[in-house]
Amino acid sequence: MDLNERGTQIVLHLKDDAKEFADGFRLRNLVKKYSDHISFPVVMKSESEEEGEKGEYETVNDATALWTLSRSEIKDEEYKEFYKHIAHDFEDPLTWSHNKVEGKLDYTSLLYVPGRAPFDLYNREAPRGLKLYVQRVFIMDDAEQFLPLYLRFTKGVIDSNDLSLNVSREILQNDSTVESIRTAVTKRVLDMLSKLSKKEPEQYQKFWNEFGTVLKEGPAEDFSNREKIGGLLRFASTHTGEQAQTVSLDEYIGRMKEGQSKIYYITADNFMAAKSSPHLEVFRKKGIEVLILSDRIDEWMMGYLNEYDGKQFQDVARGDLDLGEVETEEDKKHKEEAAEEHKNLLERIKTALDDRVQEVRVTNRLTDSPACLVVGDFDMGAQMKKIMEAAGQKVPDSKPIFEINVEHPLVQRLENEQGEDRFKELSAVLLDQATLASGEQLQDPGAYVSRLNRLLLELAN
């Protein structure tokens, strides 16, 4: 190379304890990492591997940033190879988005959705974020300020012309330009996922299986994009009867019964507990689909996802069950009459159970089971209680509502029981059975077993 040509020659004078930076291999790695994509060539003398002699000058950086090229100039294979380089992944990405913004903001983004989840995906404290370049000069590896935490699976590059080259993480946290880029990049990732779900549903299902639980953090963390996130969520449901989470909210709404105004769901610790819950009996009878939520995060998520497409969500095991116009006037009248007719039974059960329940009432949820537990409108559900307990936080005291099916033979037998001791035993057994059916643990399993054994012995005699 003729050093009389235009260009810049850099001479480094190193201290004795920094001689490692004079090593050719180390220098080449540093240039590749920090200056691979600047538009000017960085040259070094080549080294002969056999003799270790210095040879001609050679360019050690690519001198071309992939993301600065037009999308029409880049082949899919080049996009995939670049992803593997920046993400240190050996698998192809599921999808990507390449976008250049000019005007009030001047930046380029190249964003990827990986094909598989990293081992530390659920560690919210682990380093994550996009690679940040300023005017094609590498600044940092994990710039987390450009995406919300629930999109931490996204890989890619941000190259801004509006930021300073000496930018730091502290400056990024309080920069209005960064906030504007973050808003736009977040929307682009959500749009990219929405496009994938519509055009390549099988690929989107693969994404959901890997990253769905993380995406469920979105409604709580990103209020302005809740509707977009809602459209990306997938659920198990009574329509499919399968554990796989494949049902979208749009599909659910498309199957809603005439007169149905709410989106019904049930939460439980596992799929089978939810699927076999007695709370679903009236929905099966009327042919109403119910979403089945069994991930640990689900109850917490639904506390922030209040509605979708103008339709409110309702937990089928919480508060008064409103079936809207699906419930006929005859059904409502029948429930009111039953409550009045069996008023004494309800009071008697409440007295027998003492302080174990806050209320006893006639149900409109059950068709086959004798009783069920209902969570109060403002009480904490079982999933949230377990999350708080695991975090070492105090769980507020609350008692369930006990609903009984007055048409069930066991309840009718209970109503005719004259002995108060036996009435208490039967009432306690019904409550314990309803507790187990709801997927919760009994506070005193031994007492339940003893009561059941006594009743079985009485039948045997």
VENQUI-V533087 format. One record per residue. N is the residue number from 1. RES is the residue in one letter. PHI is phi as a letter, one per 20 degrees, with the letter a starting at -180 (999 if undefined). Layout:
N/RES/PHI
N/RES/PHI
This chain:
1/M/999
2/D/e
3/L/f
4/N/e
5/E/f
6/R/f
7/G/q
8/T/c
9/Q/d
10/I/d
11/V/d
12/L/d
13/H/d
14/L/d
15/K/f
16/D/f
17/D/e
18/A/c
19/K/f
20/E/f
21/F/f
22/A/e
23/D/f
24/G/g
25/F/f
26/R/f
27/L/f
28/R/f
29/N/f
30/L/f
31/V/f
32/K/f
33/K/f
34/Y/d
35/S/c
36/D/f
37/H/d
38/I/f
39/S/f
40/F/d
41/P/f
42/V/d
43/V/d
44/M/b
45/K/f
46/S/f
47/E/c
48/S/f
49/E/f
50/E/e
51/E/d
52/G/m
53/E/e
54/K/f
55/G/d
56/E/f
57/Y/f
58/E/c
59/T/e
60/V/d
61/N/d
62/D/f
63/A/m
64/T/c
65/A/e
66/L/g
67/W/f
68/T/e
69/L/f
70/S/f
71/R/g
72/S/f
73/E/e
74/I/d
75/K/e
76/D/g
77/E/f
78/E/f
79/Y/g
80/K/f
81/E/f
82/F/f
83/Y/g
84/K/f
85/H/f
86/I/e
87/A/e
88/H/l
89/D/d
90/F/e
91/E/e
92/D/f
93/P/f
94/L/f
95/T/a
96/W/b
97/S/b
98/H/d
99/N/b
100/K/d
101/V/d
102/E/c
103/G/p
104/K/f
105/L/d
106/D/c
107/Y/b
108/T/c
109/S/c
110/L/c
111/L/d
112/Y/c
113/V/d
114/P/f
115/G/e
116/R/b
117/A/e
118/P/f
119/F/f
120/D/d
121/L/g
122/Y/e
123/N/e
124/R/f
125/E/e
126/A/f
127/P/g
128/R/b
129/G/p
130/L/e
131/K/f
132/L/d
133/Y/d
134/V/c
135/Q/l
136/R/m
137/V/d
138/F/f
139/I/d
140/M/b
141/D/e
142/D/d
143/A/e
144/E/f
145/Q/f
146/F/e
147/L/b
148/P/f
149/L/f
150/Y/f
151/L/d
152/R/f
153/F/f
154/T/f
155/K/d
156/G/q
157/V/c
158/I/d
159/D/c
160/S/d
161/N/e
162/D/e
163/L/e
164/S/e
165/L/f
166/N/e
167/V/f
168/S/c
169/R/f
170/E/f
171/I/f
172/L/f
173/Q/f
174/N/c
175/D/d
176/S/f
177/T/f
178/V/f
179/E/f
180/S/f
181/I/f
182/R/g
183/T/f
184/A/f
185/V/f
186/T/g
187/K/f
188/R/f
189/V/f
190/L/f
191/D/f
192/M/f
193/L/f
194/S/f
195/K/f
196/L/f
197/S/f
198/K/e
199/K/e
200/E/c
201/P/g
202/E/f
203/Q/f
204/Y/f
205/Q/f
206/K/f
207/F/g
208/W/f
209/N/f
210/E/e
211/F/c
212/G/g
213/T/f
214/V/f
215/L/f
216/K/f
217/E/f
218/G/f
219/P/g
220/A/e
221/E/e
222/D/c
223/F/g
224/S/f
225/N/d
226/R/g
227/E/f
228/K/f
229/I/f
230/G/g
231/G/f
232/L/e
233/L/f
234/R/c
235/F/c
236/A/f
237/S/b
238/T/f
239/H/f
240/T/e
241/G/m
242/E/d
243/Q/f
244/A/f
245/Q/e
246/T/c
247/V/e
248/S/e
249/L/f
250/D/f
251/E/f
252/Y/g
253/I/f
254/G/f
255/R/d
256/M/f
257/K/f
258/E/f
259/G/n
260/Q/e
261/S/d
262/K/c
263/I/e
264/Y/e
265/Y/b
266/I/c
267/T/d
268/A/a
269/D/f
270/N/b
271/F/f
272/M/f
273/A/f
274/A/f
275/K/f
276/S/e
277/S/f
278/P/f
279/H/f
280/L/e
281/E/f
282/V/f
283/F/f
284/R/f
285/K/f
286/K/e
287/G/m
288/I/e
289/E/f
290/V/c
291/L/f
292/I/d
293/L/d
294/S/c
295/D/f
296/R/f
297/I/e
298/D/f
299/E/f
300/W/f
301/M/f
302/M/f
303/G/f
304/Y/d
305/L/e
306/N/f
307/E/b
308/Y/b
309/D/l
310/G/m
311/K/d
312/Q/f
313/F/e
314/Q/c
315/D/f
316/V/f
317/A/d
318/R/c
319/G/m
320/D/f
321/L/e
322/D/d
323/L/e
324/G/m
325/E/f
326/V/f
327/E/e
328/T/f
329/E/f
330/E/f
331/D/f
332/K/f
333/K/f
334/H/f
335/K/f
336/E/f
337/E/f
338/A/f
339/A/f
340/E/f
341/E/f
342/H/d
343/K/g
344/N/f
345/L/f
346/L/f
347/E/f
348/R/f
349/I/f
350/K/f
351/T/f
352/A/f
353/L/e
354/D/l
355/D/d
356/R/e
357/V/c
358/Q/e
359/E/a
360/V/c
361/R/b
362/V/f
363/T/e
364/N/d
365/R/e
366/L/d
367/T/c
368/D/d
369/S/e
370/P/f
371/A/a
372/C/b
373/L/d
374/V/c
375/V/e
376/G/f
377/D/g
378/F/d
379/D/e
380/M/e
381/G/f
382/A/f
383/Q/f
384/M/f
385/K/f
386/K/f
387/I/f
388/M/f
389/E/f
390/A/f
391/A/e
392/G/m
393/Q/e
394/K/f
395/V/e
396/P/f
397/D/f
398/S/b
399/K/d
400/P/f
401/I/e
402/F/d
403/E/d
404/I/c
405/N/e
406/V/f
407/E/e
408/H/f
409/P/g
410/L/f
411/V/f
412/Q/f
413/R/f
414/L/f
415/E/f
416/N/e
417/E/f
418/Q/e
419/G/f
420/E/f
421/D/f
422/R/f
423/F/f
424/K/f
425/E/f
426/L/f
427/S/f
428/A/f
429/V/f
430/L/f
431/L/f
432/D/f
433/Q/f
434/A/f
435/T/f
436/L/f
437/A/f
438/S/e
439/G/n
440/E/e
441/Q/e
442/L/f
443/Q/f
444/D/c
445/P/f
446/G/f
447/A/f
448/Y/f
449/V/f
450/S/f
451/R/f
452/L/f
453/N/f
454/R/f
455/L/f
456/L/f
457/L/f
458/E/f
459/L/f
460/A/f
461/N/e
